[in-house]
Amino acid sequence: MKLLPWIAVGGAVGAMARFGVSVVAVQLMGPRLPWGTLVVNVLGSFLLGALLAWSDRTELLDARLQSMLSTGAMGAFTTFSTFSVQTVRLLEGDEPWWAVANVVGNVGLSLLGAAAGIAIVRYVHGS
C-alpha cells in the first residue's frame, strides 16, 4: 500500500503526457489514423523497456521510483485499451485496411520500441 501514492503520481503525469502527445500528433498528422495512440504506444514501449533494463543494471531506482515510472507513468501513458477500441471502430466504419495498419503499426513498432530501449540500455551498460 505504500507504493500507491507513488503510482498515482506517476499515473497522473503519464496521463497528462499521453493527452499532450496525442493532441500534438493529431495536429501534425491529421485524424485519419489514430496517430497519437501509435506514438504513445511506441514511445511508451521504448521508455518502459529502457527503464526496466536500466533498473536491472543499477540500484539508482528504489521500488517507489520504479513503481511510479513503470506502473504509474508508463501504465497511464501507453494506451492499448484505447488502441483496441479505435481498431474496432475502424472495422465498424468499413475501414479494414486502416484497422490492419493500426494493428501492425501499434504492435510491430511497439515491439521494436521495447527491443530498442532494452538493447540501448544493455549496450550503454555493457552487458
VENBELBEL-V132990 format. One line per field, one symbol per residue. ss: DSSP state (a for helix, b for strand, c for the rest). psi: psi as a letter, one per 20 degrees, with the letter a starting at -180 (. if undefined). burial: + if it has 16 or more other ideal C-beta (glycine too) atoms within 10 Angstrom, else -. Layout:
ss=???
psi=???
burial=???
This chain:
ss=cccaaaaaaaaaaaaaaaaaaaaaaaaaacccccaaaaaaaaaaaaaaaaaaaaaaacccccaaaaaaaaaaaaaaaccaaaaaaaaaaaaacccaaaaaaaaaaaaaaaaaaaaaaaaaaaaaccc
psi=hiighghgggggggghggggggggghhhirigqmhgggghggghggggggghhghhiqkhorhggggggfgfghhhgqlhggggghgghgghjllhhhgghggggggghhghggggggggggghjl.
burial=-----++--++-+++-++--++--++------+++++++++++++++++++++++-----+----++++++++++++++--++--++--+----+--++-++--++--++--++-+++--+------
